[in-house]
Amino acid sequence: MLRGYGSVLVAYSGGVDSAFLARVAHDTLGAKALSVIADTPSLPRRELAEALQLGKECGFPVRVVKTNEFSNADYVANPPNRCYFCKHELFDKLVPIANAEGIGVIVHGENASDIGDFRPGADAAAEFQARAPLKEAGLTKADIRALSAMLGLPTANKPQMACLSSRVPYGETVTLQALAMIEAAENALWNLGFHDVRVRHHRGGANGTVPLARIEVAPDQIARLTENGVRETIVNQLKEIGYTYVALDLQGYRRGSANEVLPTQPAPAVAQ
């Protein structure tokens, strides 16, 4: 399929799907494949650094482009289709690069497991005629992880990751301050060995100015998090970051918990 495209620009994030796609595109098309990653405040700095390092290790070129979704009031307002505005901004930046490089097709990492998910970003991709070769080839997330392992990609077992903005409840304004707090809080948990983790950023109090962190970790890690030494460390570090209250979601991390407040919940829910 990739050979049939002739040349591709890969919308790259460093996640399981786009890393596999970028590697196979490079192996198949060589210099006719270019990966481009968006440098945005909603992408953790750790994720950006790892994505760039992976490109170096695998030998595929990665270009960084700045995106400006935070200048879009529709994005900042954080409606349920927030991802549409983010992806629209991304593809709007990718098209001129593809044109300048003489690249015929823009591809992204949507896969066959995403069919039926609530994915507003896919609507933006369709508007720009971006292709999803993993989905078109019928490759599921499990397939991609297995094939990534065969290729020796370190992303084969990488936890799913969604942008930092997905930690802010729909309808609450996404701010750079909130994203900085979320990233610092998740880094603190990551450094303690919690890798399937989300820190949901809530605002409480009479005027909605009291920050509360709602922590989700893998269900089998909840007991470890509540151990006295670990619990106290997390509480102290998150309070230093700026959270007044630190709460634990006893359901643990699950895909799409941000969508649980929607009137009609998609099934299966998109990873958030």
SVG drawing of the C-alpha trace seen along z (x, -y; Angstrom):
<svg xmlns="http://www.w3.org/2000/svg" viewBox="-27 -33 47 44">
<polyline fill="none" stroke="black" stroke-width="0.4" points="0.0,0.0 2.8,-2.4 4.7,-1.6 1.5,-2.4 1.5,-5.9 5.0,-6.6 5.9,-9.0 4.4,-9.8 4.4,-12.3 3.7,-10.6 1.8,-12.5 4.1,-11.3 3.7,-11.4 6.0,-8.7 3.1,-6.5 2.7,-2.9 0.8,-3.4 2.6,-6.3 6.0,-4.9 5.3,-1.6 3.9,-3.5 7.0,-5.8 9.4,-2.8 7.6,-0.8 7.3,-3.8 11.0,-4.5 11.9,-0.8 9.6,-0.8 10.1,-4.2 13.5,-5.4 14.0,-9.1 10.5,-9.3 9.1,-9.1 9.2,-12.0 7.8,-12.0 6.6,-15.2 5.8,-15.7 3.8,-18.7 5.5,-20.6 2.5,-21.7 2.0,-22.6 -0.4,-19.6 2.5,-17.2 4.6,-16.3 8.3,-17.2 9.2,-13.7 7.1,-12.3 8.6,-14.8 12.2,-13.9 11.5,-10.1 9.8,-10.5 12.8,-12.3 15.2,-9.8 13.3,-6.9 13.7,-8.5 17.4,-8.7 17.7,-5.1 15.6,-3.8 17.2,-6.0 14.0,-7.8 14.0,-11.6 11.7,-13.5 10.8,-17.2 9.3,-19.3 6.6,-21.8 5.0,-24.2 1.2,-24.2 -1.0,-27.0 -4.2,-25.3 -4.1,-27.5 -4.9,-30.5 -8.2,-28.9 -11.0,-29.8 -12.9,-26.7 -10.0,-24.5 -9.4,-26.4 -13.1,-26.2 -12.6,-22.4 -15.8,-21.0 -16.2,-17.3 -14.9,-17.6 -11.8,-19.4 -9.6,-16.9 -11.1,-18.1 -9.6,-21.5 -6.2,-20.2 -6.0,-17.8 -7.3,-20.4 -4.5,-22.7 -2.0,-19.8 -3.0,-18.8 -3.2,-22.5 0.5,-22.7 1.4,-19.4 0.0,-20.2 2.5,-23.0 5.4,-20.7 4.1,-17.9 3.7,-20.2 7.2,-21.7 8.8,-18.3 6.8,-16.9 5.1,-14.3 1.9,-12.9 0.1,-11.4 -0.2,-12.4 -0.7,-9.4 -1.7,-9.0 -1.7,-6.3 -5.4,-5.4 -5.8,-1.6 -8.6,1.0 -9.2,1.0 -10.3,-2.6 -13.3,-1.8 -16.4,-2.9 -14.5,-5.1 -15.4,-8.7 -12.6,-10.3 -13.3,-13.8 -9.8,-14.1 -10.5,-11.6 -13.0,-14.0 -10.3,-16.6 -8.0,-14.0 -10.7,-13.1 -11.1,-16.8 -7.5,-16.9 -7.7,-13.6 -5.1,-12.1 -4.9,-8.3 -4.9,-5.7 -3.0,-2.8 -3.0,-0.8 -6.7,-0.9 -7.1,-0.3 -4.8,2.8 -7.0,4.1 -4.3,3.9 -5.5,3.8 -3.7,2.3 -2.7,5.9 -1.3,6.6 0.7,3.4 2.2,4.1 3.1,7.7 4.7,6.4 6.5,3.6 8.0,6.2 9.2,8.2 10.9,5.0 12.5,4.4 10.6,1.1 10.7,0.0 7.1,-1.3 5.8,2.3 4.7,2.3 4.4,-1.5 1.3,-2.6 -1.3,-4.5 -0.9,-8.2 -3.3,-11.0 -2.6,-14.7 -2.4,-16.7 -5.5,-18.6 -7.6,-15.4 -7.0,-15.6 -9.2,-18.8 -12.9,-18.0 -15.0,-19.0 -16.3,-22.6 -13.5,-23.8 -11.1,-26.1 -7.7,-24.5 -4.9,-26.8 -1.2,-26.5 -0.9,-26.7 -3.2,-23.7 -1.2,-21.7 2.1,-22.5 0.6,-21.3 -0.7,-18.1 2.6,-17.3 4.5,-17.9 2.1,-15.8 2.2,-12.9 6.0,-13.1 6.1,-12.8 4.0,-9.6 6.0,-8.3 9.2,-8.7 7.7,-6.6 7.0,-3.8 3.4,-4.5 3.3,-4.4 -0.4,-3.7 -1.3,-7.0 -3.6,-10.0 -3.9,-13.1 -7.3,-14.6 -7.3,-18.4 -10.5,-19.6 -11.5,-23.0 -13.5,-23.2 -14.6,-25.7 -17.3,-28.4 -15.6,-30.3 -13.9,-27.3 -10.4,-28.3 -9.4,-25.4 -7.3,-22.9 -7.9,-19.2 -5.9,-16.3 -7.8,-13.1 -5.3,-10.4 -5.9,-7.3 -3.4,-4.5 -3.7,-0.9 -6.1,1.0 -3.4,3.4 -1.3,0.5 -3.8,-1.2 -2.7,0.7 0.9,-0.3 -0.1,-4.0 -1.9,-3.9 1.1,-2.6 2.0,-5.2 5.4,-6.2 4.3,-6.4 1.0,-8.1 2.7,-10.8 5.3,-11.4 2.7,-11.8 0.5,-14.2 3.5,-16.3 4.8,-16.6 1.4,-17.4 0.8,-20.0 4.2,-21.6 3.0,-21.7 0.0,-23.7 -2.8,-21.2 -4.9,-22.0 -6.5,-18.5 -5.1,-15.2 -7.7,-12.4 -7.5,-8.8 -10.0,-7.4 -10.8,-4.0 -11.9,-2.7 -8.3,-3.1 -7.2,-4.1 -9.6,-3.0 -9.9,-4.1 -12.1,-7.1 -13.0,-8.1 -13.1,-11.7 -16.0,-10.7 -18.1,-9.2 -19.8,-12.5 -21.1,-12.7 -24.9,-12.1 -24.2,-9.3 -21.0,-7.5 -19.2,-6.0 -18.4,-2.4 -15.6,-1.5 -14.4,-4.9 -11.4,-6.7 -8.3,-6.6 -8.0,-9.8"/>
</svg>
